[in-house]
Amino acid sequence: MKKSRIAFLAFGGLVTVNALAATVASSFHTGVFLNWCLGLALLSCGIWHRIWTEVVPKAVRCICYGGGALALLFVCFLIVYGQIDTVTYDEDAIIVLGAGVRGEQLSRTLQNRLDAAIDYAEKNPDAVIIVSGGQGSGEAIPEALAMERYLLSRGIPAARIRKEALSTSTRENFRFSQAVLNDMQGSGRVAFVTSDFHVFRATFLARDAGLEQVTHLHGRTPWFLHLPNGLREAAAVVAQCFFS
């Protein structure tokens, strides 16, 4: 068996198992779908290796290899970039960007963002925490309410929390949170917390909303969610560049 075929089968199997783990552990979204597509495509190249190497034109194969390599490199960049925190712990407020809620229960992604915010709040006791997120499909309550409940259960005083419960996208998270900030005094220095893979795009959206000096902090992402979430985020960055 050719080494390239073994590589396709091995790598494809790992990527497919990762897609299965992501499907079980999180909601099915575009990134999970792309993860499945990548894994099954690699497995197909291994199973029908002779057709792939002898029938498919070399130019097509080179385009696929190049495109796949660029996509994976960009995913790695997004994750590494997002893990370099820039907060100074003297900001006046920190915005926690919402993520999925199942019924009234926090998703793992959202809980990790809130845990990062709690750690920040302990180091900067004067900062106000703005929880930002509306109510989406499959959610029994707004994300902001679920986030507030979690913070209260972890000992964060209610006086430190502000809710923004109308947003349905990252762009709206910042735009509506900006309105909350405008009602506060001494809120010139602002940070936000989101997942590592999301920091890059969120930084640009924050600046578009008028938060020019914004800093950021990341919430931890389980290793098996890096690929699907990174693929979805990479697709979102490309879409934003060409269609916004």
VOPAGU-2260 file (C-alpha; in pm, 1 decimal, decimal comma):
REM VOPAGU-2260
SITE   aa  ch    i         X         Y         Z
SITE  MET   A    0       0,0       0,0       0,0
SITE  LYS   A    1     141,7     336,3     -98,0
SITE  LYS   A    2     248,8     567,3     183,2
SITE  SER   A    3      26,4     845,9      50,8
SITE  ARG   A    4    -277,4     619,4      69,8
SITE  ILE   A    5    -192,0     525,0     428,1
SITE  ALA   A    6    -153,1     894,2     509,7
SITE  PHE   A    7    -493,7     978,3     360,4
SITE  LEU   A    8    -663,5     697,5     552,3
SITE  ALA   A    9    -489,7     775,9     881,9
SITE  PHE   A   10    -536,5    1152,5     866,9
SITE  GLY   A   11    -890,7    1116,4     734,6
SITE  GLY   A   12    -976,9     877,5    1015,9
SITE  LEU   A   13    -846,2    1118,5    1280,0
SITE  VAL   A   14   -1030,9    1414,2    1131,5
SITE  THR   A   15   -1354,1    1212,1    1108,1
SITE  VAL   A   16   -1325,2    1094,5    1469,9
SITE  ASN   A   17   -1272,3    1459,1    1567,3
SITE  ALA   A   18   -1590,2    1551,3    1377,3
SITE  LEU   A   19   -1779,9    1279,5    1566,6
SITE  ALA   A   20   -1651,1    1408,9    1901,3
SITE  ALA   A   21   -1747,4    1764,4    1808,7
SITE  THR   A   22   -2095,3    1652,2    1701,6
SITE  VAL   A   23   -2154,3    1477,9    2033,9
SITE  ALA   A   24   -2006,0    1754,6    2249,8
SITE  SER   A   25   -2155,1    2060,6    2079,6
SITE  SER   A   26   -2441,5    2170,8    1859,8
SITE  PHE   A   27   -2420,9    2088,9    1489,2
SITE  HIS   A   28   -2307,8    2400,8    1304,6
SITE  THR   A   29   -2123,1    2500,0     988,4
SITE  GLY   A   30   -1782,8    2423,2    1137,6
SITE  VAL   A   31   -1881,8    2071,2    1238,8
SITE  PHE   A   32   -2021,2    2016,6     888,0
SITE  LEU   A   33   -1691,3    2134,4     735,6
SITE  ASN   A   34   -1504,1    1905,3     975,4
SITE  TRP   A   35   -1711,2    1609,4     851,3
SITE  CYS   A   36   -1656,0    1711,1     489,3
SITE  LEU   A   37   -1279,9    1731,4     535,5
SITE  GLY   A   38   -1258,7    1397,2     711,4
SITE  LEU   A   39   -1474,9    1213,4     458,8
SITE  ALA   A   40   -1290,7    1375,1     167,7
SITE  LEU   A   41    -956,4    1254,0     302,2
SITE  LEU   A   42   -1094,3     904,9     361,7
SITE  SER   A   43   -1234,6     899,6       7,6
SITE  CYS   A   44    -892,7     990,0    -133,3
SITE  GLY   A   45    -748,9     696,0      57,0
SITE  ILE   A   46   -1019,1     445,4     -33,2
SITE  TRP   A   47   -1022,3     541,3    -401,2
SITE  HIS   A   48    -654,3     629,7    -409,3
SITE  ARG   A   49    -588,0     505,3    -762,0
SITE  ILE   A   50    -870,1     715,9    -905,6
SITE  TRP   A   51    -748,6    1020,3    -711,1
SITE  THR   A   52    -388,7     989,1    -828,4
SITE  GLU   A   53    -438,4     855,2   -1181,5
SITE  VAL   A   54    -773,8     988,4   -1303,8
SITE  VAL   A   55    -812,6    1325,4   -1134,8
SITE  PRO   A   56    -601,3    1588,0   -1318,9
SITE  LYS   A   57    -284,3    1697,1   -1143,6
SITE  ALA   A   58    -391,0    2062,2   -1155,6
SITE  VAL   A   59    -708,4    1979,0    -963,1
SITE  ARG   A   60    -512,3    1785,8    -703,8
SITE  CYS   A   61    -266,1    2071,4    -659,5
SITE  ILE   A   62    -549,6    2319,9    -609,6
SITE  CYS   A   63    -706,1    2092,2    -346,0
SITE  TYR   A   64    -374,4    2042,3    -166,0
SITE  GLY   A   65    -294,0    2412,6    -173,6
SITE  GLY   A   66    -639,6    2520,8     -63,6
SITE  GLY   A   67    -648,5    2266,4     217,7
SITE  ALA   A   68    -304,0    2367,6     341,4
SITE  LEU   A   69    -395,1    2737,7     340,0
SITE  ALA   A   70    -718,9    2670,5     526,0
SITE  LEU   A   71    -546,9    2467,8     798,0
SITE  LEU   A   72    -268,7    2726,2     832,7
SITE  PHE   A   73    -527,8    3001,4     871,5
SITE  VAL   A   74    -711,0    2798,5    1137,0
SITE  CYS   A   75    -382,5    2759,8    1326,3
SITE  PHE   A   76    -320,5    3133,6    1297,0
SITE  LEU   A   77    -665,1    3217,4    1436,5
SITE  ILE   A   78    -614,8    2991,9    1737,9
SITE  VAL   A   79    -261,1    3110,0    1815,9
SITE  TYR   A   80    -356,7    3475,1    1767,8
SITE  GLY   A   81    -654,0    3436,5    1998,9
SITE  GLN   A   82    -447,0    3287,7    2280,8
SITE  ILE   A   83    -227,7    3597,8    2307,7
SITE  ASP   A   84    -423,6    3807,2    2558,8
SITE  THR   A   85    -380,0    4185,0    2555,6
SITE  VAL   A   86    -577,4    4285,3    2867,4
SITE  THR   A   87    -397,9    4510,5    3116,2
SITE  TYR   A   88    -636,2    4447,4    3408,7
SITE  ASP   A   89    -705,0    4816,6    3450,9
SITE  GLU   A   90    -993,6    4838,7    3203,5
SITE  ASP   A   91   -1318,9    4995,9    3319,5
SITE  ALA   A   92   -1541,9    4727,1    3169,3
SITE  ILE   A   93   -1522,1    4384,2    3010,7
SITE  ILE   A   94   -1772,6    4257,1    2755,3
SITE  VAL   A   95   -1844,2    3883,3    2755,2
SITE  LEU   A   96   -1962,3    3776,8    2410,1
SITE  GLY   A   97   -2247,9    3527,7    2410,0
SITE  ALA   A   98   -2244,9    3175,8    2267,4
SITE  GLY   A   99   -2495,5    2892,3    2253,3
SITE  VAL   A  100   -2737,0    2810,6    2534,7
SITE  ARG   A  101   -2920,2    2476,6    2537,3
SITE  GLY   A  102   -3256,2    2554,7    2691,2
SITE  GLU   A  103   -3131,8    2741,2    2996,7
SITE  GLN   A  104   -2796,9    2560,6    3024,1
SITE  LEU   A  105   -2469,4    2719,4    2919,6
SITE  SER   A  106   -2274,8    2557,6    2640,0
SITE  ARG   A  107   -1919,2    2455,4    2723,9
SITE  THR   A  108   -1790,6    2735,7    2501,9
SITE  LEU   A  109   -1991,7    3000,1    2685,7
SITE  GLN   A  110   -1901,3    2865,1    3028,8
SITE  ASN   A  111   -1531,9    2882,9    2941,6
SITE  ARG   A  112   -1572,6    3245,7    2835,5
SITE  LEU   A  113   -1744,9    3327,0    3163,5
SITE  ASP   A  114   -1476,4    3147,3    3365,4
SITE  ALA   A  115   -1215,7    3366,2    3194,4
SITE  ALA   A  116   -1424,5    3673,1    3280,1
SITE  ILE   A  117   -1448,8    3563,5    3644,6
SITE  ASP   A  118   -1071,3    3524,4    3660,7
SITE  TYR   A  119   -1038,3    3872,2    3512,6
SITE  ALA   A  120   -1290,2    4014,9    3760,8
SITE  GLU   A  121   -1088,7    3880,3    4053,7
SITE  LYS   A  122    -777,4    4057,0    3924,2
SITE  ASN   A  123    -961,6    4379,5    3843,1
SITE  PRO   A  124   -1233,8    4421,3    4108,9
SITE  ASP   A  125   -1338,3    4764,4    3980,3
SITE  ALA   A  126   -1436,8    4650,4    3630,7
SITE  VAL   A  127   -1800,5    4622,3    3528,3
SITE  ILE   A  128   -1896,0    4301,9    3344,9
SITE  ILE   A  129   -2130,2    4334,5    3046,3
SITE  VAL   A  130   -2287,6    4004,5    2943,0
SITE  SER   A  131   -2399,8    4026,9    2581,1
SITE  GLY   A  132   -2630,9    3790,1    2396,2
SITE  GLY   A  133   -2994,1    3763,6    2291,9
SITE  GLN   A  134   -3224,5    3463,3    2263,8
SITE  GLY   A  135   -3174,8    3237,6    1963,8
SITE  SER   A  136   -3335,0    2924,8    1826,4
SITE  GLY   A  137   -3347,1    2643,3    2081,9
SITE  GLU   A  138   -3275,4    2881,0    2369,8
SITE  ALA   A  139   -3537,6    2913,3    2642,4
SITE  ILE   A  140   -3392,3    3236,3    2777,9
SITE  PRO   A  141   -3160,0    3509,1    2646,8
SITE  GLU   A  142   -2791,5    3420,1    2664,6
SITE  ALA   A  143   -2727,7    3731,5    2874,4
SITE  LEU   A  144   -2968,1    3608,8    3143,1
SITE  ALA   A  145   -2806,1    3265,0    3154,3
SITE  MET   A  146   -2466,5    3433,0    3176,1
SITE  GLU   A  147   -2579,4    3660,7    3457,8
SITE  ARG   A  148   -2712,6    3364,0    3655,4
SITE  TYR   A  149   -2380,8    3182,9    3619,1
SITE  LEU   A  150   -2179,9    3484,5    3733,0
SITE  LEU   A  151   -2406,2    3532,7    4035,7
SITE  SER   A  152   -2369,2    3165,3    4127,3
SITE  ARG   A  153   -1992,6    3209,9    4120,0
SITE  GLY   A  154   -1998,6    3501,6    4361,8
SITE  ILE   A  155   -1990,9    3801,0    4126,1
SITE  PRO   A  156   -2202,3    4081,4    4284,2
SITE  ALA   A  157   -2511,2    4182,2    4087,8
SITE  ALA   A  158   -2398,6    4545,9    4103,5
SITE  ARG   A  159   -2101,4    4463,3    3879,3
SITE  ILE   A  160   -2311,9    4303,2    3604,0
SITE  ARG   A  161   -2486,6    4473,8    3313,5
SITE  LYS   A  162   -2701,4    4281,2    3064,2
SITE  GLU   A  163   -2735,6    4333,5    2690,9
SITE  ALA   A  164   -2998,0    4080,3    2585,6
SITE  LEU   A  165   -3095,8    4184,3    2230,8
SITE  SER   A  166   -2796,9    4098,9    2010,1
SITE  THR   A  167   -2800,9    3808,6    1765,3
SITE  SER   A  168   -2450,1    3843,4    1617,7
SITE  THR   A  169   -2100,8    3951,3    1719,0
SITE  ARG   A  170   -2147,8    4281,0    1536,5
SITE  GLU   A  171   -2461,4    4347,6    1742,4
SITE  ASN   A  172   -2287,0    4229,7    2061,5
SITE  PHE   A  173   -2048,6    4521,5    2032,7
SITE  ARG   A  174   -2293,7    4774,7    1891,6
SITE  PHE   A  175   -2552,8    4715,0    2165,2
SITE  SER   A  176   -2287,8    4685,2    2437,4
SITE  GLN   A  177   -2154,2    5021,1    2321,6
SITE  ALA   A  178   -2493,8    5168,6    2407,4
SITE  VAL   A  179   -2462,0    5022,0    2757,8
SITE  LEU   A  180   -2114,5    5168,5    2788,7
SITE  ASN   A  181   -2241,5    5510,7    2682,1
SITE  ASP   A  182   -2473,8    5509,4    2982,5
SITE  MET   A  183   -2183,2    5441,0    3218,8
SITE  GLN   A  184   -1931,6    5692,4    3351,6
SITE  GLY   A  185   -1561,0    5614,9    3340,6
SITE  SER   A  186   -1594,5    5334,7    3086,0
SITE  GLY   A  187   -1337,0    5452,7    2834,4
SITE  ARG   A  188   -1111,0    5147,3    2862,3
SITE  VAL   A  189   -1284,9    4829,9    2749,6
SITE  ALA   A  190   -1188,1    4464,7    2710,4
SITE  PHE   A  191   -1382,5    4173,6    2567,8
SITE  VAL   A  192   -1367,3    3801,6    2628,4
SITE  THR   A  193   -1447,9    3538,3    2370,0
SITE  SER   A  194   -1311,3    3203,1    2252,8
SITE  ASP   A  195    -957,7    3197,4    2115,1
SITE  PHE   A  196   -1062,0    3112,1    1758,7
SITE  HIS   A  197   -1303,3    3408,0    1758,0
SITE  VAL   A  198   -1070,2    3683,7    1885,0
SITE  PHE   A  199    -928,2    3785,9    1545,9
SITE  ARG   A  200   -1261,9    3865,4    1380,5
SITE  ALA   A  201   -1414,1    4001,6    1700,3
SITE  THR   A  202   -1133,3    4257,3    1729,8
SITE  PHE   A  203   -1221,2    4409,2    1391,4
SITE  LEU   A  204   -1593,1    4410,0    1471,4
SITE  ALA   A  205   -1523,0    4583,8    1803,8
SITE  ARG   A  206   -1332,7    4858,0    1624,7
SITE  ASP   A  207   -1614,4    4893,7    1372,6
SITE  ALA   A  208   -1847,0    4953,2    1667,7
SITE  GLY   A  209   -1627,5    5238,9    1789,9
SITE  LEU   A  210   -1417,9    5055,3    2050,9
SITE  GLU   A  211   -1083,3    5172,6    1917,0
SITE  GLN   A  212    -866,2    5088,1    2220,7
SITE  VAL   A  213   -1028,5    4756,2    2302,4
SITE  THR   A  214    -821,5    4474,1    2453,4
SITE  HIS   A  215    -909,4    4105,9    2464,1
SITE  LEU   A  216    -902,3    3791,7    2675,4
SITE  HIS   A  217    -972,6    3438,0    2556,5
SITE  GLY   A  218   -1176,6    3154,7    2697,0
SITE  ARG   A  219   -1030,9    2803,9    2672,3
SITE  THR   A  220   -1146,4    2579,7    2386,9
SITE  PRO   A  221   -1139,3    2196,7    2415,5
SITE  TRP   A  222    -881,6    2058,8    2171,3
SITE  PHE   A  223   -1134,1    1862,8    1963,2
SITE  LEU   A  224   -1339,2    2177,2    1901,2
SITE  HIS   A  225   -1047,5    2375,5    1761,7
SITE  LEU   A  226   -1076,7    2232,8    1409,8
SITE  PRO   A  227   -1454,3    2271,4    1355,1
SITE  ASN   A  228   -1471,9    2611,2    1523,6
SITE  GLY   A  229   -1159,0    2725,1    1342,9
SITE  LEU   A  230   -1298,8    2617,9    1006,6
SITE  ARG   A  231   -1625,2    2799,4    1072,2
SITE  GLU   A  232   -1441,0    3111,5    1184,0
SITE  ALA   A  233   -1210,7    3102,6     881,5
SITE  ALA   A  234   -1516,8    3085,2     655,4
SITE  ALA   A  235   -1673,2    3376,7     847,1
SITE  VAL   A  236   -1359,5    3589,5     806,8
SITE  VAL   A  237   -1353,9    3523,6     431,0
SITE  ALA   A  238   -1725,9    3602,4     403,8
SITE  GLN   A  239   -1679,4    3924,0     599,0
SITE  CYS   A  240   -1392,5    4033,2     375,3
SITE  PHE   A  241   -1585,6    3979,3      52,0
SITE  PHE   A  242   -1949,5    4037,9     142,6
SITE  SER   A  243   -1956,4    4304,9     413,8
